[in-house]
Amino acid sequence: MTITLYGIPNCDTVKKARAWLAARNVEYVFHDFKKQGVPPEQLDRWIAQLGWEKLVNRQGTTWRKLDQAAQAALTDAASGRALLLQKASIIKRPVVDWREGATVGFDESEWKSRLERA
């Protein structure tokens, strides 16, 4: 099974997730949003599977730095997609592609369950 973990290397949650996988000797591919960008076709799959709202990190610095008009303009999947492509740092991290679909964020119990089913 190929696992791809998408995120930003200096994100604390991404660091925690990568350490968790390494501690269990789980091989994965890391996709750095800062260096490699957001793959549009992958983003479309995540939006279809998870919903655009779940991908937007409204707690992070990038969101807080947006002016109110930009925040208010985020109203649907199309505006969400455009923003997520433009500002990768606003994507809640990590996004992980498992064999059975994607997850957003680090949830140890969910991840254990996915590894057991692999």
C-alpha positions as CSV (number, residue, x, y, z in Angstrom):
1,M,0.0,0.0,0.0
2,T,1.3,3.4,-0.9
3,I,0.5,6.2,1.6
4,T,1.0,9.8,0.6
5,L,1.2,12.4,3.3
6,Y,0.6,16.0,2.1
7,G,1.6,18.9,4.2
8,I,4.3,21.4,5.1
9,P,7.4,20.2,6.8
10,N,7.5,22.8,9.6
11,C,3.8,22.2,10.6
12,D,3.7,20.7,14.1
13,T,0.9,18.4,13.3
14,V,2.7,17.1,10.1
15,K,5.8,16.6,12.2
16,K,3.8,14.6,14.8
17,A,2.1,12.5,12.0
18,R,5.5,11.8,10.3
19,A,7.0,10.7,13.6
20,W,4.0,8.5,14.3
21,L,4.4,6.7,11.0
22,A,8.2,6.4,11.4
23,A,7.8,4.9,14.8
24,R,5.7,2.2,13.3
25,N,8.0,1.7,10.3
26,V,5.3,2.7,7.9
27,E,6.6,3.7,4.5
28,Y,5.0,6.7,2.9
29,V,5.7,9.4,0.3
30,F,5.8,13.0,1.6
31,H,4.4,15.7,-0.7
32,D,5.6,19.2,0.4
33,F,2.9,21.8,-0.5
34,K,5.5,24.6,-0.2
35,K,7.9,23.0,-2.7
36,Q,5.6,20.9,-4.9
37,G,2.3,22.9,-4.7
38,V,-1.2,21.5,-4.5
39,P,-2.0,18.9,-7.2
40,P,-5.3,20.2,-8.7
41,E,-6.6,16.7,-9.6
42,Q,-5.9,15.5,-6.1
43,L,-7.6,18.5,-4.6
44,D,-10.6,17.8,-6.7
45,R,-10.7,14.2,-5.3
46,W,-10.4,15.4,-1.7
47,I,-13.2,18.0,-2.2
48,A,-15.4,15.3,-3.7
49,Q,-14.6,12.8,-0.9
50,L,-14.3,15.0,2.2
51,G,-16.0,18.3,1.3
52,W,-14.2,21.6,0.8
53,E,-15.1,22.9,4.2
54,K,-13.1,20.2,6.0
55,L,-10.0,21.1,4.0
56,V,-10.0,24.8,5.1
57,N,-8.1,25.4,8.3
58,R,-10.0,28.3,9.8
59,Q,-7.8,28.1,13.0
60,G,-4.5,28.8,11.3
61,T,-2.4,31.9,10.7
62,T,-3.0,31.9,7.0
63,W,-6.8,32.2,7.6
64,R,-6.4,34.9,10.2
65,K,-4.3,36.9,7.9
66,L,-7.0,37.0,5.2
67,D,-9.0,40.1,5.1
68,Q,-12.7,39.8,6.0
69,A,-13.7,40.2,2.4
70,A,-11.6,37.2,1.3
71,Q,-13.0,35.1,4.2
72,A,-16.5,36.1,3.4
73,A,-16.0,35.2,-0.3
74,L,-15.4,31.6,0.7
75,T,-18.9,30.3,0.1
76,D,-18.8,27.2,-2.0
77,A,-16.7,24.4,-3.5
78,A,-15.5,26.6,-6.4
79,S,-14.4,29.5,-4.1
80,G,-12.9,27.0,-1.7
81,R,-11.0,25.2,-4.5
82,A,-9.6,28.5,-5.8
83,L,-8.4,29.6,-2.4
84,L,-6.9,26.2,-1.5
85,L,-4.9,26.2,-4.8
86,Q,-3.8,29.8,-4.3
87,K,-2.8,29.4,-0.6
88,A,-1.6,25.9,0.2
89,S,-1.0,27.0,3.8
90,I,-4.7,27.3,4.4
91,I,-5.2,23.5,3.9
92,K,-5.7,21.7,7.1
93,R,-2.8,19.3,7.6
94,P,-1.9,16.6,7.1
95,V,-3.9,15.3,4.2
96,V,-3.2,11.6,3.8
97,D,-4.1,9.4,0.8
98,W,-4.7,5.9,2.0
99,R,-5.7,3.0,-0.2
100,E,-9.3,3.5,1.0
101,G,-9.5,7.3,0.5
102,A,-8.2,10.4,2.2
103,T,-8.1,11.8,5.8
104,V,-7.5,15.3,7.0
105,G,-5.6,16.0,10.2
106,F,-3.9,13.6,12.6
107,D,-6.2,11.2,14.3
108,E,-4.2,8.3,15.9
109,S,-7.2,5.9,16.3
110,E,-8.3,6.5,12.7
111,W,-4.8,5.9,11.4
112,K,-4.3,2.7,13.5
113,S,-7.6,1.4,12.1
114,R,-6.5,2.2,8.5
115,L,-3.1,0.5,9.0
116,E,-4.8,-2.6,10.4
117,R,-7.1,-2.9,7.4
118,A,-4.2,-2.5,4.9
